[in-house]
Every structure is written in structure tokens, then in C-alpha cells.
């Protein structure tokens, strides 16, 4: 992907083990910081949303995820406040 100019990696906790696989593959690549990482939050409640976002970061082996989307707008008003913070 990187060799052909791909730069965006978009995932979700909803996609099975995809976040773990992304972390396993990119975590050892010298180019790992050349990608734009995105994922989603899709759970109810502030604390559960924060935990899900932190879990995504851990699985993808990232200290920063550049875009976190609210999947299917689940509890969007709560998550929007969290994401703004």
C-alpha cells in the first residue's frame, strides 16, 4: 500500500480484529508515521466511548489517531463533546 502511494488507514472496532492487524503490520514499519490513521467510536455513554477510543489507539499502536468518526451517529452528542475536548 505504502509503495503505491496509499496514505489513509481507516478502521473501526466494528470491523473485528482490524485495529489489531493494523497495529501489528504498521507497528514495525519504518513508514508507520507516514499514514493518516482514522477509526470510529460506536458505543453508548461517555466513559464507554473514551474506553473504546483508548482501546483503538492501543490496538493500532498509535499515540495519536488523526480522525475519530462517530459510527452511525451512536450517542453522537456525547461523543462530540468528548472529541472536542
N, C-alpha and C positions, 0 to 999 in steps of 0.2 A: 504494500500500500504506500509506504513512505517513498519507495523508489519511483513510483508513478505519480507523485505529487499530492497524494491524499493527506489531508491535514486535520479533518474533523472526525472525532470518535464520539458517537452518541450512543448512550445506553440507558438502561432503566433497571431498577430492582425487579420489575415485572418480567424481564427477559431471562429468567432462570439464572444460570451461572455466568452470564455475560460480563458482569463487572469484575468477577474474579479472573476470568480468562483475559480480559483487557489488562488487568494489573499484572498477571503472570507473564504475558507476552511483552508488554511495553516496559515493564519494570526493569528489565535487564538491557533494554536497547539504549545505545548512546544517544539516539534521537528522541528519547522519550519526552523531552520537554519541547519538542517541535510540533506537538499535536495540540489541537484545541479540544479539550475534554468537556463533554456535556453528559448530563444524566437527568433523572426525574425524581420527584417525590410524589407518592400516590397513596398516602395513608392519612387517616383522620387524627387530629389533635396535634397541638404544638410540640409536646415532648416526643411523641412518636415520630413526627416529621423530622425533628432535629436528630433523633437517633438514626433514622433511616438515611439522612444525608451524611451523617458521620460514618455510617457503615459503608455507604457508597464510596466515600473518599478512601477509607481503609482498603476496601476490596480492589479499587482501581489503583491503589498505591500512589495517591496524589495528596499533596498538601493543599492544593487549590484545584477546584473544578470551575471552569470559566462560565458555565451556563447550567443552572438547575431549573428545569421546567416543572410546572405543576401538571402532572399527568392526569388527563381527563378532568381537570379542574377540581379534583377531590380536595375539599376543605381549603379552597384557594384563598379565601380571605385570611385565614390563619397563617398559611404558608407564605403568603405575600408579605405580611408583616415581618415574619422571621427572615425572609430573604433580603428585605430592605435593611435589616439590622446587620 
